[in-house]
Amino acid sequence: MDPSSLNTAELQHFLNQEKERAMMNEMVAKLTSVCWDKCITSTPGSKFSSGESACLSNCAQRYLDLTLIIMKRFQSMQ
């Protein structure tokens, strides 16, 4: 999509989409960093142990749940 050919409403929509994409990328990077540091305590092999897999899954789920709670809280404040 070429931003120079858009009208104001289309440009605003495009910018909002890009902002949301950047926020998702940032959230995934943060989740990966936090959960990796918490769950992977040694040099990983060719696959994760069952404990590491469970920890990563639980960590990611808690992070996403907390993110949803925070987003809902901000939406209710507006």
C-alpha positions in Angstrom: 0.0 0.0 0.0 1.5 3.3 -1.1 0.7 6.0 1.6 1.2 8.8 -0.9 -1.9 7.8 -2.9 -4.3 7.6 0.1 -6.9 10.2 1.3 -7.0 11.3 4.9 -9.3 8.5 6.2 -7.4 5.8 4.3 -4.1 7.2 5.6 -5.4 7.2 9.2 -6.7 3.6 8.8 -3.3 2.6 7.4 -1.4 4.3 10.2 -3.7 2.6 12.8 -3.0 -0.8 11.2 0.7 -0.2 11.2 0.6 0.9 14.9 -1.3 -2.2 15.9 1.2 -4.4 13.9 4.1 -2.7 15.7 2.4 -3.2 19.1 1.9 -6.9 18.4 5.5 -7.3 17.3 6.7 -5.6 20.5 4.4 -7.8 22.6 5.7 -11.0 21.0 9.3 -9.9 21.5 8.6 -9.1 25.2 6.8 -12.3 25.8 9.6 -14.3 24.1 12.2 -12.6 26.2 10.5 -12.8 29.5 9.4 -16.4 29.1 12.7 -17.6 27.7 14.6 -16.0 30.6 12.2 -17.6 33.1 11.9 -21.1 31.6 15.1 -21.9 29.9 17.7 -22.2 32.6 20.4 -24.1 30.6 21.6 -24.4 27.1 18.7 -25.8 25.1 19.2 -29.0 23.1 17.5 -30.0 19.9 14.1 -29.8 21.7 12.7 -28.5 25.0 12.2 -30.7 28.0 8.6 -31.4 29.1 9.2 -29.0 32.1 10.5 -26.3 29.8 7.6 -26.7 27.4 5.1 -26.5 30.2 6.8 -23.5 31.7 6.9 -21.7 28.3 3.2 -22.5 27.6 2.1 -21.3 31.1 4.2 -18.2 30.9 2.9 -17.2 27.5 -0.7 -17.8 28.6 -0.3 -15.7 31.8 1.4 -12.9 29.8 -1.5 -12.9 27.2 -4.1 -13.0 30.0 -2.5 -10.1 31.8 -2.2 -8.1 28.5 -6.0 -8.6 27.9 -6.8 -7.5 31.4 -4.7 -4.4 30.9 -6.2 -3.6 27.5 -9.8 -4.0 28.9 -8.9 -1.7 31.8 -7.6 1.0 29.4 -10.7 0.7 27.2 -13.0 1.1 30.2 -11.2 4.3 31.2 -11.8 5.9 27.8 
